[in-house]
């Protein structure tokens, strides 16, 4: 498994003696460093009333299931207020997100809200590298999953994150990249 938070990498404007210090939760991984099957688990995080309402206000989500205690208790399916799904998604990914300086978000697939999350629930995330493929001459695509759990391991969310990641050494990928780009071009014409 690639290491997390042990890589030093200078950034513009940093004094030289600071640039050599490893950056916490920052990785210098390239496409070659992503190994399908590698998994990491996050720390746990309890979702509070205040942050739930702040999130609802920030994103203008005032559905009664997330913002009206009386409605949720008396008329709601779950008998109490939910944490907004967008918040569970954001927190779940944030808990296990890495700050890889060489990868970029390409999108999300297969997002599912499996079970409700309530104010006061504690969640954690398991992230797994699922697959990778050559994309073009500069970078490949990596697919990772995020499985978010609450309590003693009840899964509440699943999604797959598509990322691009730069090649450390593009030369070994040139032939496959040219073939992939030619196939994509042919598909657009046909």
C-alpha positions as CSV (number, residue, x, y, z in Angstrom):
1,X,0.0,0.0,0.0
2,X,1.2,3.5,-0.8
3,X,2.1,5.6,2.2
4,X,0.0,8.5,3.4
5,X,1.3,11.7,4.9
6,X,5.1,11.0,4.7
7,X,6.0,12.8,1.5
8,X,7.7,16.1,1.4
9,X,7.0,18.3,-1.5
10,X,7.9,21.9,-1.9
11,X,5.2,24.4,-2.9
12,X,5.6,27.9,-4.3
13,X,6.3,30.4,-1.6
14,X,7.5,28.0,1.1
15,X,10.9,28.6,2.7
16,X,13.4,25.8,1.8
17,X,13.6,24.5,5.4
18,X,9.8,24.1,5.5
19,X,9.5,22.4,2.0
20,X,11.4,19.3,3.3
21,X,8.9,18.6,6.1
22,X,6.3,16.0,5.1
23,X,2.8,17.4,4.7
24,X,0.1,15.9,6.9
25,X,-2.4,13.9,4.9
26,X,-0.9,14.8,1.6
27,X,0.4,12.3,-0.8
28,X,2.7,12.4,-3.8
29,X,1.1,9.4,-5.5
30,X,1.2,8.9,-9.2
31,X,-0.9,6.5,-11.3
32,X,1.7,3.8,-10.7
33,X,1.2,4.0,-6.9
34,X,-2.6,3.1,-7.0
35,X,-2.9,-0.6,-6.4
36,X,-6.4,-2.2,-6.8
37,X,-7.4,-3.8,-3.5
38,X,-5.6,-1.3,-1.2
39,X,-8.0,0.0,1.5
40,X,-7.8,2.6,4.1
41,X,-10.2,3.3,7.0
42,X,-11.0,6.8,8.4
43,X,-11.3,8.0,12.0
44,X,-14.9,8.2,13.2
45,X,-16.9,11.4,13.4
46,X,-20.2,12.2,15.2
47,X,-22.5,14.5,13.4
48,X,-24.0,17.2,15.7
49,X,-27.2,19.2,15.6
50,X,-25.5,22.5,15.0
51,X,-23.4,21.4,12.0
52,X,-26.4,19.6,10.5
53,X,-28.5,22.7,10.6
54,X,-25.6,24.9,9.4
55,X,-25.1,22.5,6.4
56,X,-28.8,22.6,5.6
57,X,-28.7,26.4,5.7
58,X,-25.5,26.6,3.5
59,X,-27.0,24.4,0.8
60,X,-30.6,25.6,1.2
61,X,-31.9,22.2,2.0
62,X,-34.9,22.8,4.2
63,X,-36.8,19.7,3.5
64,X,-38.9,18.8,6.6
65,X,-37.1,15.5,7.1
66,X,-33.9,17.4,7.8
67,X,-35.1,20.7,9.3
68,X,-38.5,20.2,11.0
69,X,-38.3,18.2,14.2
70,X,-42.0,18.1,14.7
71,X,-42.8,17.0,11.2
72,X,-40.1,14.3,11.2
73,X,-41.3,13.0,14.6
74,X,-45.0,13.0,13.9
75,X,-45.3,12.4,10.1
76,X,-41.9,11.2,9.0
77,X,-41.1,7.6,8.1
78,X,-38.2,7.4,10.5
79,X,-39.7,9.2,13.5
80,X,-36.9,11.7,13.8
81,X,-34.8,14.1,11.7
82,X,-32.3,12.9,9.2
83,X,-28.9,14.3,8.4
84,X,-29.1,15.5,4.8
85,X,-27.8,12.9,2.3
86,X,-25.5,15.5,0.7
87,X,-23.9,16.0,4.1
88,X,-23.4,12.3,4.7
89,X,-21.8,12.1,1.2
90,X,-19.6,15.1,1.9
91,X,-18.5,14.0,5.3
92,X,-18.1,10.4,4.2
93,X,-15.7,11.3,1.4
94,X,-13.9,13.9,3.4
95,X,-13.1,11.4,6.2
96,X,-11.1,9.2,3.8
97,X,-10.2,11.7,1.1
98,X,-6.5,12.0,0.4
99,X,-4.9,15.2,-0.7
100,X,-3.0,13.6,-3.6
101,X,-1.2,16.4,-5.4
102,X,-1.2,14.4,-8.7
103,X,-4.8,13.3,-9.0
104,X,-7.9,15.1,-10.0
105,X,-11.6,14.3,-9.5
106,X,-13.3,13.1,-12.7
107,X,-16.8,12.4,-11.3
108,X,-18.8,10.0,-9.2
109,X,-20.8,6.8,-10.0
110,X,-23.2,4.5,-8.2
111,X,-24.1,6.8,-5.3
112,X,-26.5,5.1,-3.0
113,X,-28.0,6.1,0.3
114,X,-28.4,2.7,1.9
115,X,-29.7,3.6,5.4
116,X,-30.7,6.8,7.2
117,X,-28.2,8.8,9.3
118,X,-29.6,10.7,12.2
119,X,-28.2,13.7,14.2
120,X,-25.9,12.2,16.8
121,X,-24.8,9.2,14.7
122,X,-21.1,8.5,14.4
123,X,-19.8,7.6,10.9
124,X,-16.6,6.3,9.4
125,X,-15.5,5.5,5.9
126,X,-13.6,2.7,4.2
127,X,-12.0,3.7,0.9
128,X,-10.8,1.0,-1.6
129,X,-8.9,1.2,-4.8
130,X,-11.0,-0.7,-7.3
131,X,-9.4,-0.4,-10.7
132,X,-7.2,1.7,-12.9
133,X,-6.8,2.1,-16.7
134,X,-4.7,4.1,-19.1
135,X,-6.5,7.3,-20.3
136,X,-4.1,9.4,-22.4
137,X,-0.4,10.4,-22.7
138,X,-0.3,12.2,-19.4
139,X,-2.6,10.4,-17.0
140,X,-4.6,7.3,-16.2
141,X,-8.1,6.9,-14.6
142,X,-8.5,5.4,-11.2
143,X,-11.7,4.1,-9.7
144,X,-12.1,4.0,-5.9
145,X,-15.1,3.2,-3.7
146,X,-16.2,5.0,-0.5
147,X,-18.3,2.9,1.9
148,X,-19.7,4.9,4.8
149,X,-20.8,3.1,7.9
150,X,-22.4,4.2,11.2
151,X,-22.4,2.8,14.7
152,X,-21.1,-0.8,14.8
153,X,-20.7,-1.2,11.1
154,X,-24.1,-0.5,9.4
155,X,-23.5,0.7,5.9
156,X,-25.3,3.9,5.1
157,X,-23.7,5.1,1.8
158,X,-21.8,3.7,-1.1
159,X,-20.3,5.5,-4.1
160,X,-17.4,5.2,-6.6
161,X,-15.1,8.1,-7.3
162,X,-13.4,8.4,-10.7
163,X,-10.1,10.2,-10.7
164,X,-7.4,10.9,-13.1
165,X,-3.8,10.5,-11.9
166,X,-0.6,11.7,-13.6
167,X,1.9,9.1,-14.7
168,X,5.3,9.3,-12.9
169,X,6.8,7.9,-16.1
170,X,4.6,8.2,-19.1
171,X,6.8,6.1,-21.4
172,X,5.5,2.6,-20.4
173,X,1.9,3.8,-21.0
174,X,2.5,5.4,-24.4
175,X,1.3,2.6,-26.6
176,X,-1.8,1.8,-24.5
177,X,-2.6,5.6,-24.3
178,X,-2.4,6.0,-28.1
179,X,-4.6,3.0,-28.6
180,X,-7.2,4.3,-26.0
181,X,-7.2,7.8,-27.6
182,X,-7.6,6.4,-31.1
183,X,-10.5,4.2,-29.9
184,X,-12.2,7.2,-28.3
185,X,-11.7,9.3,-31.4
186,X,-13.2,6.5,-33.6
187,X,-16.2,6.2,-31.2
188,X,-16.9,9.9,-31.6
189,X,-16.9,9.7,-35.4
190,X,-19.0,6.5,-35.5
